[in-house]
Amino acid sequence: MNSSFRMNSLGEGYRALVIGASGALGAAFCEWLNEDPGCSVVRELGRNSVPGLDLEKPDSIASAAAELAEEAPYQLILHAAGLLHREDIKPEKSYTSIEADALQAIFQVNTLGPALVLRHFLPLLDPRGAMAMLCAKVGSIGDNRLGGWYAYRASKAALNMLIKTAAIELARTRPQTRLLSLHPGTVISGLSQPFKGACAARPASLAARELLSLIDRLAPADSGNFFAYNAERLPW
């Protein structure tokens, strides 16, 4: 970390909120934001925070937002939580592996939970602020060349539709707001560790800084679009 880091588009003394703060990228976001002399508050939310936010417990999303309403508005909200695999869930290599329970679990964390985050946390966002949700390039339908990973791909494609739809609504009512879908690349984390792409993974600290710098450069006109960490605009 180095103290020369600063986000310039959010104003002096901006307040930041990181959802999924205990994950590799979420924790790295918090470290950089705490280094930024322009940031006055970094609120960390996760399953074990106070208040707690668990994407698999919809009521916790609403209650966490209600509890933080007094501290609002936030000039930056980052959603860094997601699910690719866990002990009982592995990415499908074939349609013959599709299971209802795994689909349900992955959609709950990657799509349904974030939909409720949009509902309950967008009202806490400064009208000139930025909210970024981490998506994944494998959620791009146009870029899908390899197949496989049915639940994860579909859940992230659906997340992109939610973000795009909310951005259209915000453009009518709060035209200075930035709502963004961001692909962090492959990051060294528990999520990427079991997969062959992990050998090319970048440190979470580097990925987080690149994403924060990208958010800082993007304008309200970019709201509702899907970007990679290197500023490449990705196809839906």
C-alpha positions, -999 to +999 in steps of 0.1 A: +000+000+000+011+035-005-003+068+006-002+085-028-034+067-037-064+091-040-098+090-057-105+124-071-141+120-084-158+115-051-151+148-033-132+155-001-141+135+029-161+109+009-177+079+026-173+044+012-191+012+018-177-022+008-201-052+007-182-085+008-154-069+028-140-102+041-131-116+007-098-112-010-109-083-032-132-068-006-104-066+019-081-051-006-106-024-015-109-016+022-071-013+026-068+011-004-097+032+007-083+035+042-051+047+026-069+075+007-066+108+026-098+119+008-119+091+023-134+098+057-153+065+064-148+029+051-178+009+062-172-029+059-201-052+055-201-090+054-216-121+070-198-114+103-198-076+104-221-055+126-246-051+111-242-083+092-251-088+055-255-123+042-266-126+006-283-159+014-305-142+040-325-116+022-338-100+054-302-092+065-298-071+033-327-049+041-319-046+078-282-037+072-293-009+048-318+004+074-292+004+101-267+023+079-292+049+066-282+074+093-246+073+081-256+078+045-251+091+019-221+071+007-202+085-023-189+050-031-205+016-027-187-015-038-202-049-041-174-075-040-192-107-030-198-137-052-199-175-054-183-198-080-178-230-059-178-244-024-176-279-009-210-290-024-209-270-056-185-273-085-187-254-119-204-277-145-184-289-174-215-302-192-253-296-193-256-331-179-242-318-146-268-290-141-284-294-106-313-274-093-298-269-058-265-256-072-282-232-096-304-219-067-274-214-044-253-196-071-281-174-083-289-165-047-254-152-041-246-138-075-280-124-087-309-125-062-289-111-033-273-083-054-307-074-068-318-067-032-285-048-026-295-026-055-330-021-041-319-013-005-285+004-010-290+026-041-311+049-019-281+053+004-259+064-026-250+101-031-267+113-063-232+122-076-216+090-063-206+057-078-217+021-072-198-007-087-207-044-086-181-071-095-192-092-123-171-116-145-161-118-181-175-153-182-209-137-177-206-121-212-229-139-236-210-124-266-176-134-252-186-171-244-162-192-264-156-222-241-190-231-227-193-248-193-198-231-160-236-229-166-248-216-132-220-191-127-221-177-163-259-174-162-260-158-128-235-132-138-253-125-171-284-120-151-266-096-128-255-076-158-291-072-168-301-060-134-273-034-134-281-022-169-318-019-161-312+000-128-288+023-146-314+033-172-338+042-143-311+061-125-302+081-156-338+095-156-338+104-119-302+108-109-282+115-141-249+121-123-249+087-106-225+060-119-237+024-117-211+000-131-205-037-138-168-045-134-147-076-143-116-078-120-097-104-140-084-135-123-074-126-088-054-147-063-082-159-040-101-189-027-125-184-056-099-188-083-074-212-065-087-246-078-088-235-115-061-236-142-064-199-148-052-194-113-015-195-124-021-162-142-039-146-113-030-112-101-027-101-064-060-088-050-042-056-040-032-048-076-067-057-089-084-036-063-063-005-071-069-009-109-106-011-103-107+019-080-087+039-105-111+028-132-141+039-113-125+072-107-120+078-144-154+067-156-181+093-161-219+092-156-221+086-194-204+052-187-231+042-162-248+009-170-219-005-189-196-035-184-159-029-181-128-050-175-102-038-150-080-025-179-109-002-190-118-025-220-156-023-226-169-058-226-198-072-247-230-083-231 
